[in-house]
Amino acid sequence: MNSTNCVLIGFMGSGKSTIARALHKANSALILDSDSMIENNENLSIKEIFAHYGETYFRDLESKFCTFVAQNVRNAIISTGGGMPMFCDVKVMGRVFFLHLEFEEILERLSAEETAKRPLFQDKDSAFKLYQERLKTYQNSAHYTINANQSIQMITQEILEKLCI
Ligand code: S3P
């Protein structure tokens, strides 16, 4: 992967974990998923971390993840939590791909079970507000914006081409 990391950003439900797994299948690079690493390290779910310690504590863990990846990780696929670009400079981790979907498309993809796991997706109106507030930052934080309303195969291929693999 040119020794750089491939960093996936995007709103909750935009398919970051799915695309990370497809990229892994295509090129065997390891996946580091910030939410999963934080959950494992804390031995708590994201929902429990927010409930017990608050969002600021969670964002601090995300910043530490970002610094760790920038300093220590190469040739990996980095799947980020949806809010990370609002609080950290994600470009320090590698080539950044914004998986862009319209809010309506996100709603179609997220089941009630999936939204229940996400403390910042408790109701449609506040999630839409958050989506609108964040859109510019996602665009500005990315080297490439990818239309995520395509097949997994097409998205993966587009990312791999841009990484020059
Ligand atoms: C968040 C997104 C979640 C998770 C946390 C906060 C956000 O990750 O990091 O619930 O602020 O958008 P996903 O994007 O994987 O849902």
Backbone and ligand atoms as CSV (ligand in chain L), in Angstrom:
chain,resi,resn,atom,element,x,y,z
A,1,MET,N,N,0.833,-1.211,0.000
A,1,MET,CA,C,0.000,0.000,0.000
A,1,MET,C,C,0.865,1.256,0.000
A,2,ASN,N,N,2.050,1.191,-0.620
A,2,ASN,CA,C,2.932,2.359,-0.669
A,2,ASN,C,C,3.425,2.731,0.712
A,3,SER,N,N,3.331,1.833,1.628
A,3,SER,CA,C,3.655,1.990,3.045
A,3,SER,C,C,2.731,2.951,3.788
A,4,THR,N,N,1.824,3.590,3.092
A,4,THR,CA,C,0.909,4.487,3.801
A,4,THR,C,C,-0.284,3.694,4.331
A,5,ASN,N,N,-0.991,4.251,5.296
A,5,ASN,CA,C,-2.235,3.625,5.753
A,5,ASN,C,C,-3.387,4.148,4.912
A,6,CYS,N,N,-4.418,3.314,4.807
A,6,CYS,CA,C,-5.645,3.722,4.138
A,6,CYS,C,C,-6.677,4.014,5.229
A,7,VAL,N,N,-7.041,5.275,5.365
A,7,VAL,CA,C,-7.898,5.702,6.484
A,7,VAL,C,C,-9.313,5.956,5.971
A,8,LEU,N,N,-10.283,5.282,6.568
A,8,LEU,CA,C,-11.675,5.435,6.144
A,8,LEU,C,C,-12.428,6.304,7.142
A,9,ILE,N,N,-13.039,7.374,6.635
A,9,ILE,CA,C,-13.851,8.229,7.501
A,9,ILE,C,C,-15.261,8.335,6.913
A,10,GLY,N,N,-16.197,8.758,7.747
A,10,GLY,CA,C,-17.565,8.949,7.263
A,10,GLY,C,C,-18.553,8.872,8.408
A,11,PHE,N,N,-19.767,9.308,8.125
A,11,PHE,CA,C,-20.802,9.325,9.156
A,11,PHE,C,C,-21.140,7.895,9.589
A,12,MET,N,N,-21.736,7.771,10.775
A,12,MET,CA,C,-22.211,6.467,11.252
A,12,MET,C,C,-23.050,5.804,10.161
A,13,GLY,N,N,-22.791,4.544,9.903
A,13,GLY,CA,C,-23.592,3.810,8.920
A,13,GLY,C,C,-23.156,3.995,7.481
A,14,SER,N,N,-22.018,4.641,7.263
A,14,SER,CA,C,-21.596,4.863,5.866
A,14,SER,C,C,-20.825,3.671,5.289
A,15,GLY,N,N,-20.579,2.653,6.115
A,15,GLY,CA,C,-19.989,1.411,5.589
A,15,GLY,C,C,-18.487,1.278,5.800
A,16,LYS,N,N,-17.919,2.046,6.737
A,16,LYS,CA,C,-16.459,2.010,6.943
A,16,LYS,C,C,-15.954,0.599,7.281
A,17,SER,N,N,-16.625,-0.077,8.207
A,17,SER,CA,C,-16.158,-1.415,8.620
A,17,SER,C,C,-16.320,-2.414,7.480
A,18,THR,N,N,-17.400,-2.315,6.743
A,18,THR,CA,C,-17.640,-3.229,5.615
A,18,THR,C,C,-16.569,-3.042,4.545
A,19,ILE,N,N,-16.274,-1.786,4.226
A,19,ILE,CA,C,-15.264,-1.507,3.195
A,19,ILE,C,C,-13.871,-1.896,3.704
A,20,ALA,N,N,-13.623,-1.693,4.982
A,20,ALA,CA,C,-12.328,-2.111,5.548
A,20,ALA,C,C,-12.136,-3.617,5.351
A,21,ARG,N,N,-13.185,-4.394,5.619
A,21,ARG,CA,C,-13.074,-5.858,5.457
A,21,ARG,C,C,-12.871,-6.230,3.991
A,22,ALA,N,N,-13.550,-5.533,3.087
A,22,ALA,CA,C,-13.389,-5.825,1.650
A,22,ALA,C,C,-11.969,-5.479,1.195
A,23,LEU,N,N,-11.412,-4.388,1.704
A,23,LEU,CA,C,-10.032,-4.015,1.354
A,23,LEU,C,C,-9.060,-5.068,1.885
A,24,HIS,N,N,-9.335,-5.530,3.091
A,24,HIS,CA,C,-8.479,-6.561,3.696
A,24,HIS,C,C,-8.477,-7.824,2.831
A,25,LYS,N,N,-9.669,-8.195,2.346
A,25,LYS,CA,C,-9.770,-9.372,1.474
A,25,LYS,C,C,-8.954,-9.175,0.200
A,26,ALA,N,N,-8.974,-7.939,-0.302
A,26,ALA,CA,C,-8.303,-7.663,-1.567
A,26,ALA,C,C,-6.790,-7.597,-1.439
A,27,ASN,N,N,-6.285,-7.082,-0.331
A,27,ASN,CA,C,-4.824,-6.893,-0.283
A,27,ASN,C,C,-4.158,-7.396,0.995
A,28,SER,N,N,-4.939,-8.038,1.872
A,28,SER,CA,C,-4.419,-8.651,3.109
A,28,SER,C,C,-3.852,-7.673,4.132
A,29,ALA,N,N,-3.951,-6.372,3.880
A,29,ALA,CA,C,-3.471,-5.434,4.908
A,29,ALA,C,C,-4.333,-5.592,6.164
A,30,LEU,N,N,-3.734,-5.362,7.307
A,30,LEU,CA,C,-4.471,-5.523,8.559
A,30,LEU,C,C,-5.432,-4.362,8.784
A,31,ILE,N,N,-6.538,-4.656,9.459
A,31,ILE,CA,C,-7.516,-3.610,9.793
A,31,ILE,C,C,-7.323,-3.194,11.250
A,32,LEU,N,N,-7.250,-1.896,11.476
A,32,LEU,CA,C,-7.329,-1.372,12.842
A,32,LEU,C,C,-8.596,-0.546,12.911
A,33,ASP,N,N,-9.515,-0.979,13.749
A,33,ASP,CA,C,-10.801,-0.292,13.879
A,33,ASP,C,C,-10.785,0.472,15.197
A,34,SER,N,N,-10.888,1.802,15.124
A,34,SER,CA,C,-10.707,2.605,16.347
A,34,SER,C,C,-11.746,2.250,17.415
A,35,ASP,N,N,-13.005,2.106,17.020
A,35,ASP,CA,C,-14.037,1.784,18.021
A,35,ASP,C,C,-13.739,0.442,18.700
A,36,SER,N,N,-13.377,-0.564,17.886
A,36,SER,CA,C,-13.119,-1.893,18.466
A,36,SER,C,C,-11.909,-1.861,19.396
A,37,MET,N,N,-10.858,-1.121,18.976
A,37,MET,CA,C,-9.666,-1.066,19.832
A,37,MET,C,C,-9.978,-0.361,21.146
A,38,ILE,N,N,-10.742,0.724,21.054
A,38,ILE,CA,C,-11.096,1.460,22.276
A,38,ILE,C,C,-11.966,0.573,23.191
A,39,GLU,N,N,-12.912,-0.126,22.601
A,39,GLU,CA,C,-13.782,-1.011,23.407
A,39,GLU,C,C,-12.959,-2.099,24.082
A,40,ASN,N,N,-12.031,-2.680,23.337
A,40,ASN,CA,C,-11.205,-3.756,23.912
A,40,ASN,C,C,-10.314,-3.240,25.032
A,41,ASN,N,N,-9.701,-2.078,24.776
A,41,ASN,CA,C,-8.795,-1.532,25.793
A,41,ASN,C,C,-9.529,-1.159,27.073
A,42,GLU,N,N,-10.727,-0.631,26.919
A,42,GLU,CA,C,-11.502,-0.182,28.083
A,42,GLU,C,C,-12.328,-1.327,28.690
A,43,ASN,N,N,-12.449,-2.405,27.917
A,43,ASN,CA,C,-13.324,-3.508,28.299
A,43,ASN,C,C,-14.768,-3.047,28.533
A,44,LEU,N,N,-15.176,-2.117,27.719
A,44,LEU,CA,C,-16.543,-1.566,27.774
A,44,LEU,C,C,-17.009,-1.314,26.349
A,45,SER,N,N,-18.324,-1.312,26.144
A,45,SER,CA,C,-18.838,-0.938,24.818
A,45,SER,C,C,-18.770,0.585,24.675
A,46,ILE,N,N,-18.872,1.058,23.426
A,46,ILE,CA,C,-18.871,2.508,23.203
A,46,ILE,C,C,-20.001,3.157,24.007
A,47,LYS,N,N,-21.135,2.509,23.989
A,47,LYS,CA,C,-22.299,3.049,24.712
A,47,LYS,C,C,-21.985,3.180,26.219
A,48,GLU,N,N,-21.327,2.169,26.771
A,48,GLU,CA,C,-20.975,2.215,28.197
A,48,GLU,C,C,-19.920,3.283,28.476
A,49,ILE,N,N,-18.964,3.458,27.554
A,49,ILE,CA,C,-17.936,4.492,27.755
A,49,ILE,C,C,-18.595,5.867,27.796
A,50,PHE,N,N,-19.504,6.122,26.860
A,50,PHE,CA,C,-20.215,7.414,26.857
A,50,PHE,C,C,-21.016,7.578,28.153
A,51,ALA,N,N,-21.703,6.516,28.567
A,51,ALA,CA,C,-22.579,6.616,29.739
A,51,ALA,C,C,-21.777,6.789,31.030
A,52,HIS,N,N,-20.650,6.067,31.151
A,52,HIS,CA,C,-19.887,6.100,32.419
A,52,HIS,C,C,-18.922,7.278,32.493
A,53,TYR,N,N,-18.296,7.617,31.359
A,53,TYR,CA,C,-17.223,8.618,31.408
A,53,TYR,C,C,-17.498,9.869,30.583
A,54,GLY,N,N,-18.479,9.798,29.686
A,54,GLY,CA,C,-18.825,10.966,28.868
A,54,GLY,C,C,-18.093,11.023,27.543
A,55,GLU,N,N,-18.592,11.900,26.679
A,55,GLU,CA,C,-18.039,11.992,25.321
A,55,GLU,C,C,-16.596,12.507,25.313
A,56,THR,N,N,-16.287,13.481,26.177
A,56,THR,CA,C,-14.939,14.060,26.171
A,56,THR,C,C,-13.879,12.985,26.416
A,57,TYR,N,N,-14.177,12.093,27.345
A,57,TYR,CA,C,-13.249,10.993,27.644
A,57,TYR,C,C,-13.052,10.117,26.407
A,58,PHE,N,N,-14.165,9.809,25.731
A,58,PHE,CA,C,-14.097,8.989,24.508
A,58,PHE,C,C,-13.265,9.685,23.439
A,59,ARG,N,N,-13.469,11.014,23.262
A,59,ARG,CA,C,-12.721,11.744,22.230
A,59,ARG,C,C,-11.232,11.762,22.547
A,60,ASP,N,N,-10.898,11.778,23.818
A,60,ASP,CA,C,-9.499,11.742,24.221
A,60,ASP,C,C,-8.878,10.384,23.815
A,61,LEU,N,N,-9.643,9.320,23.983
A,61,LEU,CA,C,-9.156,7.988,23.574
A,61,LEU,C,C,-8.978,7.940,22.060
A,62,GLU,N,N,-9.889,8.568,21.338
A,62,GLU,CA,C,-9.763,8.600,19.874
A,62,GLU,C,C,-8.510,9.369,19.460
A,63,SER,N,N,-8.241,10.487,20.119
A,63,SER,CA,C,-7.038,11.273,19.808
A,63,SER,C,C,-5.790,10.447,20.051
A,64,LYS,N,N,-5.802,9.677,21.142
A,64,LYS,CA,C,-4.633,8.834,21.462
A,64,LYS,C,C,-4.468,7.757,20.394
A,65,PHE,N,N,-5.578,7.197,19.936
A,65,PHE,CA,C,-5.534,6.194,18.856
A,65,PHE,C,C,-4.893,6.810,17.616
A,66,CYS,N,N,-5.326,8.006,17.285
A,66,CYS,CA,C,-4.846,8.710,16.098
A,66,CYS,C,C,-3.329,8.942,16.188
A,67,THR,N,N,-2.861,9.415,17.308
A,67,THR,CA,C,-1.426,9.658,17.514
A,67,THR,C,C,-0.649,8.351,17.433
A,68,PHE,N,N,-1.193,7.313,18.049
A,68,PHE,CA,C,-0.519,6.007,18.040
A,68,PHE,C,C,-0.360,5.503,16.606
A,69,VAL,N,N,-1.437,5.593,15.831
A,69,VAL,CA,C,-1.384,5.103,14.440
A,69,VAL,C,C,-0.367,5.921,13.652
A,70,ALA,N,N,-0.421,7.245,13.803
A,70,ALA,CA,C,0.504,8.109,13.048
A,70,ALA,C,C,1.953,7.751,13.358
A,71,GLN,N,N,2.234,7.420,14.603
A,71,GLN,CA,C,3.623,7.174,15.004
A,71,GLN,C,C,4.095,5.739,14.775
A,72,ASN,N,N,3.153,4.792,14.759
A,72,ASN,CA,C,3.583,3.384,14.811
A,72,ASN,C,C,3.057,2.463,13.721
A,73,VAL,N,N,2.077,2.876,12.952
A,73,VAL,CA,C,1.416,1.916,12.053
A,73,VAL,C,C,1.642,2.279,10.593
A,74,ARG,N,N,1.991,1.266,9.795
A,74,ARG,CA,C,2.135,1.442,8.345
A,74,ARG,C,C,1.416,0.295,7.646
A,75,ASN,N,N,1.027,0.507,6.397
A,75,ASN,CA,C,0.426,-0.544,5.558
A,75,ASN,C,C,-0.857,-1.134,6.132
A,76,ALA,N,N,-1.612,-0.339,6.844
A,76,ALA,CA,C,-2.840,-0.871,7.450
A,76,ALA,C,C,-4.074,-0.131,6.942
A,77,ILE,N,N,-5.207,-0.756,7.169
A,77,ILE,CA,C,-6.493,-0.129,6.874
A,77,ILE,C,C,-7.030,0.375,8.213
A,78,ILE,N,N,-7.299,1.670,8.264
A,78,ILE,CA,C,-7.750,2.256,9.530
A,78,ILE,C,C,-9.224,2.624,9.391
A,79,SER,N,N,-10.057,1.960,10.182
A,79,SER,CA,C,-11.484,2.271,10.175
A,79,SER,C,C,-11.771,3.143,11.398
A,80,THR,N,N,-12.305,4.331,11.168
A,80,THR,CA,C,-12.457,5.303,12.264
A,80,THR,C,C,-13.912,5.409,12.733
A,81,GLY,N,N,-14.095,5.886,13.953
A,81,GLY,CA,C,-15.438,6.221,14.428
A,81,GLY,C,C,-15.910,7.485,13.702
A,82,GLY,N,N,-17.216,7.607,13.523
A,82,GLY,CA,C,-17.773,8.683,12.703
A,82,GLY,C,C,-17.452,10.098,13.147
A,83,GLY,N,N,-17.116,10.285,14.428
A,83,GLY,CA,C,-16.865,11.643,14.900
A,83,GLY,C,C,-15.400,12.027,14.899
A,84,MET,N,N,-14.525,11.060,14.635
A,84,MET,CA,C,-13.089,11.297,14.818
A,84,MET,C,C,-12.558,12.532,14.077
A,85,PRO,N,N,-12.952,12.764,12.816
A,85,PRO,CA,C,-12.377,13.929,12.113
A,85,PRO,C,C,-12.769,15.275,12.734
A,86,MET,N,N,-13.800,15.276,13.586
A,86,MET,CA,C,-14.199,16.543,14.232
A,86,MET,C,C,-13.231,16.892,15.368
A,87,PHE,N,N,-12.502,15.904,15.829
A,87,PHE,CA,C,-11.682,16.107,17.025
A,87,PHE,C,C,-10.197,15.853,16.801
A,88,CYS,N,N,-9.822,15.216,15.681
A,88,CYS,CA,C,-8.406,14.909,15.417
A,88,CYS,C,C,-8.094,15.202,13.959
A,89,ASP,N,N,-6.825,15.436,13.698
A,89,ASP,CA,C,-6.378,15.589,12.312
A,89,ASP,C,C,-6.113,14.191,11.753
A,90,VAL,N,N,-7.104,13.644,11.071
A,90,VAL,CA,C,-6.981,12.243,10.617
A,90,VAL,C,C,-5.947,12.065,9.510
A,91,LYS,N,N,-5.575,13.156,8.852
A,91,LYS,CA,C,-4.588,13.037,7.759
A,91,LYS,C,C,-3.211,12.600,8.280
A,92,VAL,N,N,-2.954,12.782,9.552
A,92,VAL,CA,C,-1.645,12.344,10.079
A,92,VAL,C,C,-1.511,10.832,10.023
A,93,MET,N,N,-2.651,10.121,9.894
A,93,MET,CA,C,-2.604,8.653,9.897
A,93,MET,C,C,-2.330,8.060,8.517
A,94,GLY,N,N,-2.577,8.811,7.438
A,94,GLY,CA,C,-2.362,8.246,6.099
A,94,GLY,C,C,-3.249,8.889,5.058
A,95,ARG,N,N,-3.515,8.150,3.939
A,95,ARG,CA,C,-4.398,8.649,2.882
A,95,ARG,C,C,-5.831,8.480,3.363
A,96,VAL,N,N,-6.575,9.570,3.320
A,96,VAL,CA,C,-7.912,9.559,3.934
A,96,VAL,C,C,-9.003,9.514,2.867
A,97,PHE,N,N,-9.923,8.563,3.027
A,97,PHE,CA,C,-11.043,8.375,2.104
A,97,PHE,C,C,-12.351,8.630,2.856
A,98,PHE,N,N,-13.105,9.598,2.367
A,98,PHE,CA,C,-14.414,9.904,2.969
A,98,PHE,C,C,-15.477,9.107,2.214
A,99,LEU,N,N,-16.145,8.216,2.921
A,99,LEU,CA,C,-17.236,7.446,2.317
A,99,LEU,C,C,-18.504,8.272,2.440
A,100,HIS,N,N,-18.894,8.844,1.326
A,100,HIS,CA,C,-20.019,9.792,1.350
A,100,HIS,C,C,-21.330,9.117,0.961
A,101,LEU,N,N,-22.334,9.290,1.821
A,101,LEU,CA,C,-23.705,8.851,1.538
A,101,LEU,C,C,-24.640,9.980,1.920
A,102,GLU,N,N,-25.769,10.066,1.238
A,102,GLU,CA,C,-26.813,10.997,1.665
A,102,GLU,C,C,-27.408,10.474,2.967
A,103,PHE,N,N,-27.968,11.401,3.768
A,103,PHE,CA,C,-28.513,10.988,5.067
A,103,PHE,C,C,-29.628,9.947,4.893
A,104,GLU,N,N,-30.457,10.117,3.870
A,104,GLU,CA,C,-31.558,9.171,3.638
A,104,GLU,C,C,-31.012,7.768,3.378
A,105,GLU,N,N,-29.889,7.694,2.680
A,105,GLU,CA,C,-29.284,6.384,2.385
A,105,GLU,C,C,-28.732,5.749,3.675
A,106,ILE,N,N,-28.211,6.591,4.540
A,106,ILE,CA,C,-27.709,6.090,5.822
A,106,ILE,C,C,-28.863,5.510,6.640
A,107,LEU,N,N,-29.973,6.240,6.657
A,107,LEU,CA,C,-31.147,5.768,7.406
A,107,LEU,C,C,-31.615,4.403,6.915
A,108,GLU,N,N,-31.553,4.225,5.606
A,108,GLU,CA,C,-31.993,2.940,5.031
A,108,GLU,C,C,-31.089,1.802,5.483
A,109,ARG,N,N,-29.830,2.115,5.734
A,109,ARG,CA,C,-28.869,1.057,6.056
A,109,ARG,C,C,-28.836,0.675,7.526
A,110,LEU,N,N,-29.146,1.645,8.409
A,110,LEU,CA,C,-28.989,1.367,9.837
A,110,LEU,C,C,-30.267,0.795,10.443
A,111,SER,N,N,-30.170,-0.412,10.971
A,111,SER,CA,C,-31.331,-1.023,11.634
A,111,SER,C,C,-31.494,-0.381,13.017
A,112,ALA,N,N,-32.621,-0.636,13.652
A,112,ALA,CA,C,-32.869,-0.110,15.009
A,112,ALA,C,C,-31.803,-0.642,15.974
A,113,GLU,N,N,-31.400,-1.882,15.737
A,113,GLU,CA,C,-30.381,-2.507,16.598
A,113,GLU,C,C,-29.041,-1.764,16.447
A,114,GLU,N,N,-28.738,-1.366,15.219
A,114,GLU,CA,C,-27.492,-0.655,14.951
A,114,GLU,C,C,-27.509,0.757,15.544
A,115,THR,N,N,-28.634,1.453,15.422
A,115,THR,CA,C,-28.681,2.821,15.973
A,115,THR,C,C,-28.636,2.776,17.508
A,116,ALA,N,N,-29.195,1.718,18.092
A,116,ALA,CA,C,-29.220,1.609,19.559
A,116,ALA,C,C,-27.812,1.526,20.144
A,117,LYS,N,N,-26.861,1.020,19.363
A,117,LYS,CA,C,-25.472,0.899,19.847
A,117,LYS,C,C,-24.757,2.243,19.813
A,118,ARG,N,N,-25.360,3.233,19.129
A,118,ARG,CA,C,-24.663,4.496,18.876
A,118,ARG,C,C,-25.264,5.635,19.689
A,119,PRO,N,N,-24.532,6.092,20.710
A,119,PRO,CA,C,-25.088,7.119,21.603
A,119,PRO,C,C,-25.455,8.420,20.878
A,120,LEU,N,N,-24.820,8.709,19.739
A,120,LEU,CA,C,-25.119,9.969,19.048
A,120,LEU,C,C,-26.092,9.769,17.887
A,121,PHE,N,N,-26.756,8.619,17.870
A,121,PHE,CA,C,-27.775,8.377,16.833
A,121,PHE,C,C,-29.058,7.936,17.517
A,122,GLN,N,N,-29.473,8.724,18.496
A,122,GLN,CA,C,-30.641,8.294,19.263
A,122,GLN,C,C,-31.963,8.669,18.598
A,123,ASP,N,N,-31.979,9.772,17.868
A,123,ASP,CA,C,-33.183,10.065,17.088
A,123,ASP,C,C,-32.787,10.690,15.760
A,124,LYS,N,N,-33.702,10.526,14.798
A,124,LYS,CA,C,-33.423,10.889,13.414
A,124,LYS,C,C,-33.097,12.379,13.263
A,125,ASP,N,N,-33.854,13.245,13.964
A,125,ASP,CA,C,-33.670,14.690,13.772
A,125,ASP,C,C,-32.298,15.158,14.266
A,126,SER,N,N,-31.905,14.688,15.458
A,126,SER,CA,C,-30.602,15.147,15.963
A,126,SER,C,C,-29.462,14.527,15.150
A,127,ALA,N,N,-29.662,13.292,14.666
A,127,ALA,CA,C,-28.623,12.676,13.823
A,127,ALA,C,C,-28.489,13.441,12.504
A,128,PHE,N,N,-29.602,13.903,11.963
A,128,PHE,CA,C,-29.550,14.659,10.704
A,128,PHE,C,C,-28.821,15.991,10.909
A,129,LYS,N,N,-29.082,16.613,12.052
A,129,LYS,CA,C,-28.417,17.885,12.382
A,129,LYS,C,C,-26.891,17.656,12.458
A,130,LEU,N,N,-26.524,16.598,13.133
A,130,LEU,CA,C,-25.098,16.248,13.278
A,130,LEU,C,C,-24.481,15.988,11.909
A,131,TYR,N,N,-25.206,15.262,11.080
A,131,TYR,CA,C,-24.745,14.958,9.714
A,131,TYR,C,C,-24.458,16.258,8.958
A,132,GLN,N,N,-25.394,17.199,9.019
A,132,GLN,CA,C,-25.227,18.470,8.297
A,132,GLN,C,C,-24.048,19.270,8.843
A,133,GLU,N,N,-23.920,19.266,10.172
A,133,GLU,CA,C,-22.812,20.013,10.797
A,133,GLU,C,C,-21.454,19.446,10.390
A,134,ARG,N,N,-21.424,18.135,10.171
A,134,ARG,CA,C,-20.142,17.470,9.953
A,134,ARG,C,C,-19.685,17.388,8.506
A,135,LEU,N,N,-20.605,17.519,7.578
A,135,LEU,CA,C,-20.314,17.233,6.169
A,135,LEU,C,C,-19.057,17.938,5.657
A,136,LYS,N,N,-18.958,19.233,5.906
A,136,LYS,CA,C,-17.812,20.034,5.426
A,136,LYS,C,C,-16.500,19.500,6.006
A,137,THR,N,N,-16.539,19.172,7.285
A,137,THR,CA,C,-15.307,18.692,7.932
A,137,THR,C,C,-14.870,17.359,7.336
A,138,TYR,N,N,-15.831,16.478,7.037
A,138,TYR,CA,C,-15.452,15.211,6.381
A,138,TYR,C,C,-14.757,15.506,5.057
A,139,GLN,N,N,-15.349,16.412,4.288
A,139,GLN,CA,C,-14.776,16.718,2.970
A,139,GLN,C,C,-13.377,17.310,3.110
A,140,ASN,N,N,-13.237,18.231,4.055
A,140,ASN,CA,C,-11.946,18.894,4.239
A,140,ASN,C,C,-10.889,17.974,4.853
A,141,SER,N,N,-11.337,16.946,5.552
A,141,SER,CA,C,-10.390,16.044,6.227
A,141,SER,C,C,-9.881,14.952,5.301
A,142,ALA,N,N,-10.494,14.827,4.116
A,142,ALA,CA,C,-10.182,13.688,3.253
A,142,ALA,C,C,-9.309,14.083,2.072
A,143,HIS,N,N,-8.461,13.151,1.646
A,143,HIS,CA,C,-7.756,13.328,0.378
A,143,HIS,C,C,-8.709,13.016,-0.774
A,144,TYR,N,N,-9.633,12.080,-0.548
A,144,TYR,CA,C,-10.582,11.675,-1.594
A,144,TYR,C,C,-11.973,11.503,-0.992
A,145,THR,N,N,-12.976,11.973,-1.738
A,145,THR,CA,C,-14.364,11.686,-1.364
A,145,THR,C,C,-14.872,10.600,-2.306
A,146,ILE,N,N,-15.399,9.532,-1.708
A,146,ILE,CA,C,-15.860,8.383,-2.504
A,146,ILE,C,C,-17.379,8.294,-2.394
A,147,ASN,N,N,-18.033,8.123,-3.523
A,147,ASN,CA,C,-19.476,7.892,-3.495
A,147,ASN,C,C,-19.724,6.492,-2.931
A,148,ALA,N,N,-20.259,6.425,-1.726
A,148,ALA,CA,C,-20.431,5.129,-1.066
A,148,ALA,C,C,-21.751,4.454,-1.441
A,149,ASN,N,N,-22.507,5.104,-2.318
A,149,ASN,CA,C,-23.745,4.479,-2.786
A,149,ASN,C,C,-23.472,3.670,-4.068
A,150,GLN,N,N,-22.514,2.782,-3.971
A,150,GLN,CA,C,-22.145,1.882,-5.069
A,150,GLN,C,C,-21.900,0.521,-4.444
A,151,SER,N,N,-21.653,-0.475,-5.292
A,151,SER,CA,C,-21.405,-1.810,-4.734
A,151,SER,C,C,-20.099,-1.797,-3.931
A,152,ILE,N,N,-19.994,-2.725,-3.010
A,152,ILE,CA,C,-18.780,-2.846,-2.190
A,152,ILE,C,C,-17.569,-3.017,-3.102
A,153,GLN,N,N,-17.764,-3.815,-4.148
A,153,GLN,CA,C,-16.665,-4.088,-5.083
A,153,GLN,C,C,-16.188,-2.805,-5.787
A,154,MET,N,N,-17.138,-1.991,-6.231
A,154,MET,CA,C,-16.785,-0.736,-6.926
A,154,MET,C,C,-16.050,0.218,-5.990
A,155,ILE,N,N,-16.549,0.320,-4.778
A,155,ILE,CA,C,-15.919,1.240,-3.810
A,155,ILE,C,C,-14.488,0.779,-3.518
A,156,THR,N,N,-14.348,-0.523,-3.292
A,156,THR,CA,C,-13.036,-1.088,-2.969
A,156,THR,C,C,-12.057,-0.844,-4.113
A,157,GLN,N,N,-12.541,-1.098,-5.317
A,157,GLN,CA,C,-11.692,-0.918,-6.502
A,157,GLN,C,C,-11.241,0.539,-6.633
A,158,GLU,N,N,-12.177,1.446,-6.414
A,158,GLU,CA,C,-11.851,2.881,-6.527
A,158,GLU,C,C,-10.780,3.272,-5.499
A,159,ILE,N,N,-10.921,2.773,-4.294
A,159,ILE,CA,C,-9.936,3.101,-3.248
A,159,ILE,C,C,-8.573,2.505,-3.602
A,160,LEU,N,N,-8.571,1.252,-4.038
A,160,LEU,CA,C,-7.296,0.603,-4.374
A,160,LEU,C,C,-6.607,1.327,-5.524
A,161,GLU,N,N,-7.389,1.780,-6.489
A,161,GLU,CA,C,-6.791,2.535,-7.614
A,161,GLU,C,C,-6.153,3.825,-7.103
A,162,LYS,N,N,-6.841,4.484,-6.205
A,162,LYS,CA,C,-6.319,5.760,-5.702
A,162,LYS,C,C,-5.087,5.548,-4.822
A,163,LEU,N,N,-5.009,4.364,-4.229
A,163,LEU,CA,C,-3.818,4.057,-3.425
A,163,LEU,C,C,-2.676,3.565,-4.318
A,164,CYS,N,N,-2.974,3.409,-5.612
A,164,CYS,CA,C,-1.985,2.940,-6.604
A,164,CYS,C,C,-1.514,1.527,-6.300
A,165,ILE,N,N,-2.453,0.644,-6.007
A,165,ILE,CA,C,-2.061,-0.752,-5.758
A,165,ILE,C,C,-2.295,-1.553,-7.022
L,1,S3P,C1,C,-19.613,8.217,16.656
L,1,S3P,C2,C,-19.588,7.149,15.779
L,1,S3P,C3,C,-19.423,5.764,16.218
L,1,S3P,C4,C,-18.658,5.716,17.546
L,1,S3P,C5,C,-19.312,6.608,18.566
L,1,S3P,C6,C,-19.380,8.060,18.115
L,1,S3P,C7,C,-19.816,9.583,16.123
L,1,S3P,O1,O,-18.725,4.999,15.247
L,1,S3P,O2,O,-17.317,6.107,17.375
L,1,S3P,O3,O,-20.603,6.104,18.791
L,1,S3P,O4,O,-19.540,10.570,16.827
L,1,S3P,O5,O,-20.250,9.695,14.954
L,1,S3P,P1,P,-19.374,4.531,13.838
L,1,S3P,O6,O,-19.146,5.630,12.868
L,1,S3P,O7,O,-18.618,3.303,13.488
L,1,S3P,O8,O,-20.810,4.277,14.089
